[in-house]
Amino acid sequence: MSNTKKIFKFARKVTLEDFQAGSPIFSADYTFIQEGATPAIYQCDLVEEPDEKQITFEMKPGIFKLEPTNAGLVATPIETQKVEFLETSKAYEEIIYQIDAFFKNLHVYEKLGITHPKRGMLLHSAPGVGKSATLSRISELYAKEKKCCVLIWGSDLVRPDDLEGFLTKNCDWSAVDKLILIMEDIGGGNDIYGSQHAKVPASLLNFLDGINNVFFKPTFIISTTNNADALLDSLTSRPGRFDAVIELKTPNATDRIRFLKFFAKEDYNLDDGDEEEMKDLTESFSVAHLKEVFFRAMLLERSMLETAKEISIHIKKVKTGLSKKPVASVGFGASDDDFND
């Protein structure tokens, strides 16, 4: 992103009647003759001036969303969504542990002569397992710390080279001591229907490698993807890009019941026998599926067990390409045959 604009500025005017033998001829970047009653030569010089659209941000502790605009990238303060979150995941505990260890032990980098401390982590899972909720909770947790800034950007909207320019040229970081950079959905990956998106661009690899010294504040990078299989070679083939790869898995049987109790609260009404059947029915359910079990049961005034059966049938149909019959709606829908299986 250029910090200057090139413009022509008027330098001088010489009328032809004043132009005599021995008159000096000045060099200019642009010259033209105006004809008429008094012909004259006009000369202009090319100059560079700071781009008036360039915006400088005074970054402060808090949570910011990085967004592209006609004037360049803008960091907008945001509040995290108030998501219901059950902190039972070992993966969540590991994420917090590694972030804390990084910021607490920056002296290790100083001892090794590393002047731009940086560490990266890649979170991957199937859609709906809880990446967004996890990141919202992490953002909320660390934004409360003194002089910590959380900067979130979507890799499909912001190019890595533009991000570099923003971090190094557009911002005053004097009020921030540490930065958590969250990169959402790098490389696209595969969605639940197996559609593959773009691979990781070389500019992102250069950014992660810190070639242009963009990490002048201690920076912990967290990136997410729906499927890391296509990304692992380029992203984890060398230390320093993503030093940890953590998978967020679907909940186990015990945690699935805990999630249902967490969502339903006082409306939870499964007895021991129903719980055992529910564990079998929901074996492949994500956190999003479990929330839908409770929500649909309440909305349609059905039992959670009956609703779980409907969703289980739909998941099987999605996995086989909906080969039997199109469902009635997108997203956990049901056809008439579902109720007769």
Buried (B, 14 or more C-beta within 10 A) or exposed (E): BEEEEEEEEEBEEBEEEEEEEEEEEEEBEEBEEEEEEEEBBBBBBEEEEEBEEBBEBEBBBBBBBBBBEEEBBBBEEBEBEEEEBBEBBEBBEEBBEBBEEBBEEBEEBEEEEEEEBBBBBBBBBBBBBBBBBBBBBBBBBBBEBEBBBBBBBBBEEBBBBBBBBBBBEBBEBEEBBBBBBBBBBBBBBBEBEEEEBEBBBEBBBBBBEBEEEBBBBBBBBBBBBBBBEBBBEBBBEEEEBBBBBBEBBBBEBEBBBBBBBBBBEEEBEBEEEBBEEBBEBBEEBBBBBBBBBBBBBBEEEBEBBEBBBBBBBBBEBBEEEBEEEEBEEEEBBBBEEBEEE
